[in-house]
Amino acid sequence: MPGESSLEATCRDCGRSLSFHAHETQPARCAECFDGFMQARDIEFLSSYAELGVTSRRILAETCLRALVTESPPVRKVLAMNIMEQYVHAAGDMIGLVHALRQRGREPVMRALLGFKLDRASALSFFQEIATTTESDLLASLGLPTPGQIAARLPSLSKSDARDLKLAMIQMLGDFKRTGEMGESVALALAQATGENRSGAALTKQSTWLDNTGLKPNQIAAIAIDEQRRTINITAISVDEKRLVNVVSVIGAMTHISSTLIYATLTVEQERGRARRSQARGTS
């Protein structure tokens, strides 16, 4: 604001003087210390996120799927839309996690993951990469060994731990392939969700007033405004149980990818920690 004087605060970590205006929130730390604060907690954040955050999409989708059996047609449509929302969110979680792990060392994982914004372009780019990149190159970009390199790269793991990690990563690579094959449909769902300025799209049982086409009896539509493109996005979702079972299965695959990426990353970090401690003892 013109003529407004600045106020002073002190970084709680390094003591550096910080300036801010009266209409701004008083900062607790300087930018450098805040980055360091978050980066020092990368591993703890990933560990905590893996325990519940990663699996929440699958849990919600499976709960909605079980409820479909006993509910009335209108409620079934709402449950179907919620399953599709979890499908889109699971894809966003997975792609955001890949982005965050690739940014490690340059940006705190917490910021990279929580600040990640997924749109149609980034979704298409990700799934195209999955379809064209070799498994070894994909894992190398994430700082992870291939299943065949685990014994050599992580020598302190017991045979049983190495076997468990190897099996989980083999399944993860299969899940990557599976989700990559469905990439176009995921990107379409994400495109329809783009531009929403609310917590979710509005549900409607008919759309003839928007697209002159309308919905089938077993469909429901979600509508959202795309302000950037100045269009109304309409996503028609079938409540066919077989199709939704497949969708929930893919949600499970994507959440398994995220869980295994964190599992493998934490294991690699534990190995690095052991190596540093061993080296320190050797030089002391």
Summary of the structure (lengths in Angstrom):
residues: 284
radius of gyration: 23.0
end to end distance: 57.3
largest distance: 77.4
contacts: 823
relative contact order: 0.13
helix: 62%
strand: 10%
